Amino acid sequence: MSVVTRFAPSPTGFLHIGGARTALFSWLYARGRSGKMLLRIEDTDRERSTQAAIDAILDGLKWLGIAWDGDVVYQSARSARHRDVAETLLASGHAYRCYASQEELTQMREAARKEGRSRLYDGRWRDRDPGDAPPGVTPAIRLKAPLTGEIVIEDQVQGRVVWQNENLDDLVLLRSDGTPTYMLAVVVDDHDMGVTHVIRGDDHLTNAARQKQIYDALGWALPVMAHIPLIHGPDGSKLSKRHGALGIDAYRAMGYLPIALRNYLVRLGWSHGDQEIFSTEDMIAAFDLPQIGRSPARFDFAKLESLNGHYIRQSTDAELLAAIDQLLPHIANGAALAAKMTPQLRQQWLATMPSLKERAKTLLDIIDGASFLLADRPLPLDDKAKALLTAEARDVLRDIGADLGQVEPWTAEATERTVRLFAETKGTKLGAVAQPLRAALTGRTTSPGIFEVLTVLGKAESLARLADQANRQ
C-alpha cells in the first residue's frame, strides 16, 4: 500500500506552531515510506476563512521546507461532492431528514445537560414519517448512527480507544441551507484523496469516532489514525500567547532558522534514543508513529535557542547572510536595513560573520552584533560606552588615532602592533586602550575582536569614528 498523508489546516489565522508540527510529522512519515503528503485547505467556514491566512499557511510551510505533493485542494470547491454523498446515505437508509427547529434543538440540549446525558439530540425525526414534516421547513440531513455496540479506533499513538454508540448523537451531515458539515467533508475528502494515514492533534480524537460511523455507513475503509498530543507551555498549560510566539511567522521574525525549528519540532513529543540533532535525512529515516509519546510536549524556548545557536555556528557565512536577506522583510526595521545593504557592506558583514555567529542564538543577535557596521556617523553610544569615554579616554583616542593614521597597509596584524606598542609606550595595559577604541568604533563595550573591527571598517572609517568621539564635547 502506498502511504498518503495529508495536512488539512483551517485558514482562519496564522500557521500555528502545533499545526506546523503536525504537518512535519505527516511529511516525514510519508517521505520515509516513499509516499505522498497532500495539502487540503479546509475553508468551508467562509466567514472566518481569509486569503491572508491561506497565504500565511502556504508561506510558512515553504519556509519550513515542508513540500506537499500535487495541487492544493480547497474543501469549499468540493461542496457538490459532499452533498452527493449525503444524498447517497439518505437513499441507502443510513441518513434521514431532520425537521427539528432551532428552538427544539436548544430545548433538547438543555434537557440533556440537566440529565447529564452526552447525547444531545433525542432522535425525534430518526424514524418519523416525513409526511409529518411541518410546511415550509427545509430539513437538515442527519446520519442514522447505530444505537448499540461500540466504535473502536486502533490509534497509532493513543492505542485502542473505545466509544459506546449509545452516547453519540445522530450527527448532522448536511445543514438545512445545503452546506456540508466538517465531519462529512473530512471523511469524503480523505476518501477521495486516497489518504491512508491521518496524523492530527488529539483534540480531534472524539471526531474520529463520529467519522468512523460515516465511514462504516458508506462501506469505506478507515485510514490509519494517529492522534498526537497537543503542545503545552513550560508551565504545563495549553500553549497560548502568554507563553510567547504561536505562529510560524513569529518564529521567523524572531530570527530562528527553518532547519533549527524543524529539528526542534520533530523532537517535541517524538523520541529516538538520546539523539537531539537531526538532519532532514535523519528525520525521514528515523521517524515513526509509535515513538510519539501520549503526554503533551512542553515548549522550551531556551532549548530552541540553544539548538538554533548550534545551526547558526554550523552554517556558512554566506548561508547566514542569505538567511538575513530573507529575514529583513519580516522585521520592523528590515526595509531600512535592506536599503543599506551595499556590496561593500555585504563584504564587511561576511568578514565579521565568523565572530558574530559564535555568540549568536538567533539571526537577530547577528544583526544586533553587526549594528556597528550599519550605524551612521556620528556613531550613537550606549550608556556603558558613554560612561567609558571619559575626558581621559578621549585623549587616548586622539593619540592612538594619530598613530593609527600612519599604519600602512591597513591589516589586523599591523593595527595590533601599533596599538600594543602604544600601550607599552604609555605604560598601560592593552585593555585600557582597546576598550575606548571599542566604544568609539562600535558604540558598545562588547563587540568582535577590536583588531577585526578596525580591519572590517577600514582605515578611513575607523579614523573618522575615532575623531568623532575624541572631539565630542
TIRO-341381 format. One line per 5 residues: their letters; for each residue x, y, z of C-alpha. Coordinates in nm, 3 decimals. Example, Ala and Ser with C-alpha at 12.3 -4.5 7.8 and 13.67 -1.06 7.14 Angstrom:
as) 1.230:-0.450:0.780 | 1.367:-0.106:0.714
***
This chain:
msvvt) 0.000:0.000:0.000 | 0.136:0.340:-0.098 | 0.129:0.576:0.201 | -0.067:0.900:0.158 | -0.086:1.151:0.443
rfaps) -0.242:1.494:0.446 | -0.220:1.824:0.628 | -0.558:1.996:0.646 | -0.549:2.336:0.820 | -0.839:2.577:0.852
ptgfl) -0.738:2.921:0.715 | -0.877:3.129:0.998 | -0.540:3.259:1.122 | -0.166:3.205:1.111 | 0.008:2.868:1.082
higga) 0.017:2.765:1.449 | 0.332:2.601:1.582 | 0.123:2.293:1.665 | -0.010:2.279:1.311 | 0.344:2.309:1.178
rtalf) 0.449:2.009:1.388 | 0.151:1.809:1.258 | 0.248:1.897:0.901 | 0.609:1.798:0.973 | 0.509:1.462:1.121
swlya) 0.279:1.392:0.825 | 0.551:1.491:0.578 | 0.821:1.284:0.747 | 0.602:0.976:0.772 | 0.515:0.991:0.401
rgrsg) 0.867:1.074:0.284 | 1.016:0.793:0.490 | 0.793:0.543:0.308 | 0.823:0.687:-0.044 | 0.467:0.814:-0.012
kmllr) 0.291:1.146:-0.061 | 0.176:1.424:0.167 | -0.121:1.619:0.034 | -0.235:1.965:0.140 | -0.603:2.047:0.186
iedtd) -0.726:2.389:0.294 | -1.044:2.337:0.497 | -1.207:2.668:0.411 | -1.572:2.576:0.450 | -1.613:2.843:0.719
rerst) -1.640:3.122:0.464 | -1.689:3.397:0.721 | -1.366:3.324:0.909 | -1.150:3.192:0.625 | -0.929:3.455:0.464
qaaid) -0.689:3.467:0.172 | -0.430:3.624:0.402 | -0.445:3.319:0.629 | -0.417:3.083:0.330 | -0.111:3.273:0.208
aildg) 0.043:3.260:0.557 | -0.006:2.883:0.575 | 0.148:2.819:0.234 | 0.436:3.059:0.301 | 0.502:2.909:0.644
lkwlg) 0.518:2.555:0.508 | 0.753:2.661:0.230 | 0.979:2.845:0.475 | 0.997:2.536:0.695 | 1.092:2.326:0.394
iawdg) 0.777:2.111:0.403 | 0.678:2.042:0.043 | 0.337:1.895:-0.034 | 0.259:1.681:-0.336 | 0.024:1.786:-0.614
dvvyq) -0.206:2.085:-0.615 | -0.360:2.236:-0.305 | -0.715:2.106:-0.252 | -0.972:2.360:-0.134 | -1.254:2.198:0.058
sarsa) -1.504:2.469:-0.033 | -1.471:2.374:-0.400 | -1.593:2.021:-0.323 | -1.929:2.101:-0.162 | -2.126:1.948:-0.450
rhrdv) -1.948:1.618:-0.396 | -2.020:1.635:-0.022 | -2.391:1.690:-0.091 | -2.397:1.396:-0.332 | -2.258:1.167:-0.062
aetll) -2.518:1.292:0.188 | -2.791:1.210:-0.063 | -2.635:0.865:-0.116 | -2.655:0.796:0.257 | -3.014:0.918:0.258
asgha) -3.104:0.683:-0.027 | -2.938:0.385:0.142 | -3.123:0.441:0.469 | -2.811:0.543:0.658 | -2.932:0.902:0.694
yrcya) -3.261:1.082:0.741 | -3.415:1.427:0.712 | -3.449:1.617:1.037 | -3.707:1.895:1.060 | -3.633:1.999:1.419
sqeel) -3.637:2.376:1.467 | -3.357:2.568:1.636 | -3.582:2.621:1.936 | -3.646:2.247:1.964 | -3.274:2.170:1.937
tqmre) -3.198:2.420:2.213 | -3.459:2.260:2.439 | -3.313:1.913:2.368 | -2.960:2.027:2.457 | -3.073:2.193:2.779
aarke) -3.269:1.885:2.886 | -2.977:1.653:2.808 | -2.736:1.865:3.008 | -2.967:1.879:3.305 | -2.992:1.500:3.299
grsrl) -2.618:1.455:3.244 | -2.657:1.288:2.904 | -2.385:1.324:2.641 | -2.635:1.253:2.363 | -2.789:1.594:2.298
ydgrw) -3.025:1.513:2.010 | -3.318:1.289:2.101 | -3.364:1.134:1.755 | -3.723:1.253:1.716 | -3.708:1.251:1.333
rdrdp) -3.500:0.933:1.308 | -3.788:0.700:1.223 | -4.070:0.951:1.182 | -4.281:0.968:0.872 | -4.158:1.258:0.652
gdapp) -4.524:1.325:0.589 | -4.534:1.474:0.940 | -4.288:1.744:0.830 | -4.402:2.098:0.909 | -4.479:2.302:0.596
gvtpa) -4.213:2.536:0.461 | -3.928:2.388:0.666 | -3.609:2.284:0.487 | -3.462:1.985:0.672 | -3.108:1.904:0.770
irlka) -2.974:1.557:0.689 | -2.853:1.351:0.983 | -2.659:1.027:0.997 | -2.863:0.735:1.127 | -2.592:0.620:1.365
pltge) -2.602:0.280:1.536 | -2.772:0.292:1.877 | -2.589:-0.006:2.028 | -2.243:-0.154:2.014 | -1.920:0.041:2.014
ivied) -1.679:0.231:1.796 | -1.316:0.119:1.822 | -1.013:0.310:1.691 | -0.675:0.136:1.699 | -0.478:0.457:1.721
qvqgr) -0.106:0.452:1.641 | -0.033:0.692:1.928 | -0.321:0.664:2.173 | -0.364:0.286:2.146 | -0.707:0.123:2.150
vvwqn) -0.981:0.382:2.207 | -1.346:0.279:2.253 | -1.673:0.477:2.249 | -2.022:0.345:2.315 | -2.258:0.423:2.029
enldd) -2.540:0.495:2.269 | -2.353:0.808:2.380 | -2.305:0.951:2.030 | -2.556:1.174:1.853 | -2.701:1.135:1.507
lvllr) -2.469:1.398:1.372 | -2.570:1.647:1.105 | -2.421:1.574:0.763 | -2.589:1.848:0.564 | -2.728:2.165:0.719
sdgtp) -3.070:2.294:0.625 | -2.907:2.556:0.400 | -2.744:2.277:0.200 | -2.389:2.328:0.330 | -2.197:2.016:0.438
tymla) -2.063:1.986:0.791 | -1.698:1.945:0.877 | -1.750:1.581:0.976 | -1.890:1.481:0.639 | -1.650:1.691:0.433
vvvdd) -1.340:1.550:0.605 | -1.448:1.189:0.550 | -1.536:1.242:0.184 | -1.221:1.439:0.109 | -0.988:1.192:0.282
hdmgv) -1.150:0.904:0.094 | -1.146:1.075:-0.244 | -0.785:1.190:-0.199 | -0.675:0.837:-0.117 | -0.549:0.926:0.230
thvir) -0.416:0.617:0.408 | -0.288:0.775:0.730 | -0.445:1.064:0.923 | -0.199:1.232:1.161 | -0.354:1.515:1.362
gddhl) -0.389:1.662:1.711 | -0.558:1.460:1.984 | -0.823:1.732:2.011 | -0.970:1.552:1.708 | -0.986:1.214:1.882
tnaar) -1.360:1.233:1.951 | -1.412:1.334:1.589 | -1.253:1.004:1.488 | -1.540:0.813:1.648 | -1.805:1.016:1.466
qkqiy) -1.617:0.998:1.139 | -1.579:0.622:1.164 | -1.958:0.596:1.182 | -1.972:0.776:0.847 | -1.702:0.552:0.700
dalgw) -1.894:0.245:0.815 | -2.221:0.372:0.672 | -2.054:0.429:0.336 | -1.868:0.099:0.341 | -1.533:0.277:0.310
alpvm) -1.209:0.171:0.482 | -1.099:0.391:0.769 | -0.749:0.539:0.730 | -0.487:0.456:0.992 | -0.530:0.709:1.272
ahipl) -0.258:0.877:1.479 | -0.370:1.145:1.723 | -0.072:1.334:1.865 | -0.082:1.523:2.197 | -0.106:1.899:2.188
ihgpd) 0.184:2.128:2.274 | 0.183:2.285:2.620 | 0.374:2.579:2.759 | 0.661:2.543:3.008 | 0.409:2.560:3.296
gskls) 0.213:2.261:3.165 | -0.091:2.456:3.045 | -0.204:2.468:2.683 | 0.035:2.676:2.473 | -0.104:3.027:2.434
krhga) 0.004:3.382:2.354 | 0.116:3.442:2.711 | 0.388:3.179:2.665 | 0.531:3.360:2.363 | 0.507:3.319:1.987
lgida) 0.239:3.091:1.845 | 0.264:3.134:1.468 | 0.541:3.022:1.236 | 0.569:3.377:1.101 | 0.656:3.497:1.451
yramg) 0.937:3.242:1.488 | 1.083:3.351:1.156 | 1.066:3.717:1.267 | 1.244:3.621:1.591 | 1.541:3.505:1.387
ylpia) 1.513:3.128:1.401 | 1.645:2.917:1.115 | 1.395:2.682:0.950 | 1.631:2.385:0.990 | 1.657:2.455:1.364
lrnyl) 1.282:2.490:1.409 | 1.227:2.167:1.214 | 1.477:1.987:1.434 | 1.315:2.126:1.748 | 0.962:2.038:1.638
vrlgw) 1.048:1.680:1.544 | 1.177:1.620:1.898 | 0.872:1.784:2.054 | 0.684:1.473:2.158 | 0.881:1.223:1.946
shgdq) 1.189:1.040:2.067 | 1.470:0.849:1.901 | 1.701:0.743:2.179 | 1.917:1.025:2.310 | 1.973:1.183:1.970
eifst) 1.896:1.556:1.965 | 2.048:1.681:1.639 | 1.876:1.554:1.323 | 1.946:1.636:0.963 | 1.644:1.624:0.735
edmia) 1.768:1.289:0.606 | 1.799:1.160:0.965 | 1.443:1.265:1.043 | 1.299:1.098:0.734 | 1.486:0.773:0.800
afdlp) 1.404:0.752:1.173 | 1.054:0.895:1.216 | 0.772:0.657:1.306 | 0.436:0.695:1.480 | 0.473:0.454:1.777
qigrs) 0.764:0.664:1.907 | 0.534:0.960:1.970 | 0.451:0.995:2.338 | 0.096:1.019:2.470 | 0.166:1.307:2.708
parfd) 0.162:1.671:2.592 | 0.505:1.805:2.498 | 0.627:2.120:2.673 | 0.766:2.401:2.462 | 1.107:2.518:2.584
fakle) 1.233:2.842:2.429 | 1.576:2.803:2.590 | 1.621:2.467:2.421 | 1.508:2.608:2.087 | 1.755:2.896:2.122
slngh) 2.036:2.655:2.203 | 1.951:2.442:1.901 | 1.928:2.750:1.680 | 2.269:2.864:1.801 | 2.410:2.526:1.703
yirqs) 2.276:2.556:1.350 | 2.397:2.915:1.320 | 2.751:2.802:1.405 | 2.722:2.514:1.158 | 2.608:2.744:0.876
tdael) 2.849:2.907:0.636 | 2.887:3.284:0.647 | 2.722:3.315:0.306 | 2.427:3.100:0.416 | 2.371:3.322:0.718
laaid) 2.385:3.640:0.512 | 2.132:3.488:0.271 | 1.909:3.396:0.568 | 1.932:3.754:0.695 | 1.832:3.882:0.350
qllph) 1.522:3.661:0.370 | 1.450:3.775:0.726 | 1.463:4.152:0.665 | 1.113:4.181:0.507 | 0.969:4.025:0.824
ianga) 1.118:4.252:1.094 | 1.024:4.604:1.195 | 1.334:4.786:1.069 | 1.405:4.542:0.788 | 1.333:4.779:0.500
alaak) 1.578:5.037:0.634 | 1.846:4.773:0.682 | 1.789:4.629:0.336 | 1.838:4.975:0.185 | 2.185:4.990:0.344
mtpql) 2.298:4.653:0.209 | 2.552:4.780:-0.044 | 2.808:4.539:-0.192 | 3.071:4.692:0.037 | 2.857:4.641:0.346
rqqwl) 2.786:4.281:0.246 | 3.157:4.214:0.223 | 3.214:4.376:0.563 | 2.936:4.167:0.713 | 3.078:3.847:0.567
atmps) 3.421:3.936:0.704 | 3.294:3.973:1.059 | 3.036:3.690:1.045 | 3.271:3.426:1.199 | 3.290:3.632:1.517
lkera) 2.926:3.736:1.520 | 2.788:3.384:1.485 | 2.994:3.238:1.768 | 2.786:3.418:2.031 | 2.455:3.440:1.845
ktlld) 2.148:3.237:1.932 | 1.928:3.393:1.662 | 1.970:3.587:1.340 | 1.852:3.895:1.531 | 2.158:3.855:1.753
iidga) 2.377:3.863:1.443 | 2.200:4.174:1.314 | 2.239:4.336:1.655 | 2.606:4.239:1.672 | 2.663:4.395:1.330
sflla) 2.495:4.721:1.426 | 2.835:4.897:1.429 | 2.860:4.824:1.054 | 2.514:4.964:0.987 | 2.532:5.276:1.204
drplp) 2.568:5.626:1.060 | 2.820:5.877:1.189 | 2.843:6.020:1.443 | 2.805:5.678:1.599 | 2.536:5.652:1.871
lddka) 2.676:5.525:2.201 | 2.500:5.302:2.451 | 2.513:5.401:2.818 | 2.814:5.184:2.903 | 3.013:5.322:2.611
kallt) 2.924:5.679:2.711 | 3.041:5.615:3.066 | 3.366:5.466:2.939 | 3.457:5.757:2.711 | 3.572:6.000:2.979
aeard) 3.786:6.306:2.901 | 4.095:6.094:2.970 | 3.971:5.820:2.738 | 3.907:6.077:2.461 | 4.269:6.190:2.497
vlrdi) 4.373:5.829:2.443 | 4.158:5.814:2.129 | 4.317:6.131:1.995 | 4.671:5.999:2.049 | 4.609:5.643:1.923
gadlg) 4.424:5.788:1.624 | 4.738:5.977:1.527 | 4.949:5.659:1.548 | 4.694:5.452:1.355 | 4.690:5.718:1.084
qvepw) 5.047:5.614:1.000 | 4.959:5.245:0.951 | 5.012:5.105:0.601 | 4.896:4.859:0.487 | 4.579:4.852:0.699
taeat) 4.565:4.495:0.833 | 4.466:4.333:1.162 | 4.830:4.246:1.229 | 4.953:4.598:1.159 | 4.688:4.770:1.370
ertvr) 4.751:4.525:1.656 | 5.124:4.601:1.653 | 5.052:4.972:1.662 | 4.802:4.950:1.949 | 5.027:4.722:2.155
lfaet) 5.328:4.949:2.104 | 5.116:5.249:2.202 | 5.010:5.078:2.527 | 5.368:4.981:2.608 | 5.492:5.334:2.539
kgtkl) 5.223:5.481:2.767 | 5.298:5.222:3.034 | 4.938:5.100:3.044 | 4.756:4.773:2.987 | 4.627:4.684:2.642
gavaq) 4.268:4.683:2.771 | 4.296:5.046:2.878 | 4.349:5.132:2.512 | 4.134:4.864:2.346 | 3.819:4.941:2.546
plraa) 3.798:5.311:2.450 | 3.875:5.204:2.093 | 3.589:4.954:2.100 | 3.345:5.208:2.244 | 3.437:5.468:1.984
ltgrt) 3.433:5.227:1.689 | 3.119:5.025:1.776 | 2.924:5.238:2.024 | 2.935:4.948:2.273 | 3.164:4.783:2.523
tspgi) 3.126:4.440:2.361 | 3.198:4.352:2.000 | 3.404:4.121:1.781 | 3.778:4.148:1.837 | 3.890:4.510:1.819
fevlt) 4.155:4.448:1.553 | 3.898:4.265:1.345 | 3.666:4.564:1.383 | 3.940:4.801:1.267 | 4.009:4.585:0.963
vlgka) 3.646:4.542:0.865 | 3.563:4.911:0.899 | 3.870:5.013:0.701 | 4.118:5.289:0.772 | 3.917:5.593:0.668
eslar) 3.601:5.497:0.857 | 3.794:5.386:1.166 | 3.991:5.711:1.191 | 3.677:5.918:1.130 | 3.491:5.740:1.412
ladqa) 3.785:5.787:1.649 | 3.797:6.158:1.564 | 3.421:6.193:1.621 | 3.448:6.064:1.977 | 3.784:6.227:2.056
nrq) 3.637:6.566:1.971 | 3.299:6.505:2.131 | 3.206:6.773:2.383
***
